[in-house]
Each structure stands twice: as structure tokens, then as C-alpha cells.
Amino acid sequence: MPPSSESTCRRLVAAAERLFSERGIDGVSLREINAAAGQRNSTALQYHYGDRAGLLNAVLAKHQPAIEVHRHRLLDEYESRSAPPGPEARRTLAAALVRPSAAKLADPDGGRAYLRIMEQLVHRTGPPAPHGVSEDGGHSINRWRELVAPLLAEVAVRRLHQRFMAIRVTYVELARRAGGPEGRDDRLFTSHLIDVVSAVLATEVSEETARLLEERDRRGGTGLTG
């Protein structure tokens, strides 16, 4: 790719990050993104990325590799220690979910915008995983889901989708933090978010919830959404 083309792509992705995060993925036109990137050629975006989905994938591809490496490393460490099921194992896995994405709070090259975009994508999809995550077991989120499952009751995995709830809480809170002032020390925030996610994973099914699930089964309903 010629240098001028590479520079154009960087500007388009940067403009998309900012506008998608501020106004929503569907709240800004491709023409506006093209203009915000300083492109006089009105077809530059379509030439490089084709459409909105292609541009969004480019934004994700900019940030996700580092997150994948970080999360796989934490999961490797978890498996090497063979921690017995319990609070320590849950918090370690909660940290493996939270920390790689939380690191984007300190990324000056669009990291905070990426977190706000990811919140939008998580809200768009149902269980079992955020937008863009395939069923490939090599993806860190899918690997995380497999390692968390033995720590949860079957009903939490198959019908209450507790793992997805943990993922959603993570991205909602990270997006909220990303929308605030920059330059803050995020260590306390991150540690507390890990505590919260760990608590979500530890949540027991109450008698009321079990009863309501049974009632819905009798009516022919399906598992909980989201």
C-alpha cells in the first residue's frame, strides 16, 4: 500500500472511532466520516473499506489484537496454576476478562473510543458473545467462556447466560469510564470492576428466579435473553 493510501486509511479509521463513539455507529453518515478524515475525494472511504461494516471491522482490527494477546496470556497463567474452583479462581478469570480491555483506557490512539464502540456492539447482540466474536475456540473470549463454565451452575450457563452478563457489565462500565475525563489513575476502578464481575459470576440462582424459570418452561418459553 503506498504511503499516501496508508495515511488515508489511518485518518479514516481515526475519524470513524471518534464519530462512532460520540454519536453511535448508525448515527453518523459515511460522508461525514470521509469529511472528518479530511478526504476531498468523496469515494475514499468506499474505496478502502467498502461500507460501514468494513470500516467498523477496521476499527476493531486496530485494537483487538493487543487485547487478544493480553487475555490469552492471563488465561495461560490461570491454567498453569490449576486453581481449585472458588473465589480465587473466579476473580482470576474476572481479571482475565476485564484487564485487557481496561488497558485501552490508557491508549491515546483511540482506545477510549474503542471501548465506547464495544459497548454499543455488546448491546446489539445476545448470548453468547460480543459482536465480531466467532465460535472459533481460539478467540480469547470463547476460551474465557469455556474456562468459566465449570465454575457456574448449569442453569447459569445454559439458561441465565451469566457469562454474557459478566461481559456486558464489563463493557458498560468500561464505556462509562472511557466517557469521563482522561488522565485519571484507573487502577482502583479496574480492581473494583474485577470485584463486580467476580460477584456476577458468583451469583446464586434464587428460589424466585428458579420458580419463574419453571413457570416459563411450562408456558413453552426459552432461556433469558442478554
Secondary structure, DSSP 8 states (H G I E B T S, - for coil): --HHHHHHHHHHHHHHHHHHHHH-TTSS-HHHHHHHTT-SSTTHHHHHH-SHHHHHHHHHHHHHHHHHHHHHHHHHHHHHHT--SSHHHHHHHHHHHHHHHHGGGG-TTTHHHHHHHHHHHHHH--TT--TT--S-TTSHHHHHHHHHGGGS-HHHHHTS-HHHHHHHHHHHHHHHHHTS-SS---HHHHHHHHHHHHHHHH----HHHHHHHHHHHHHT------
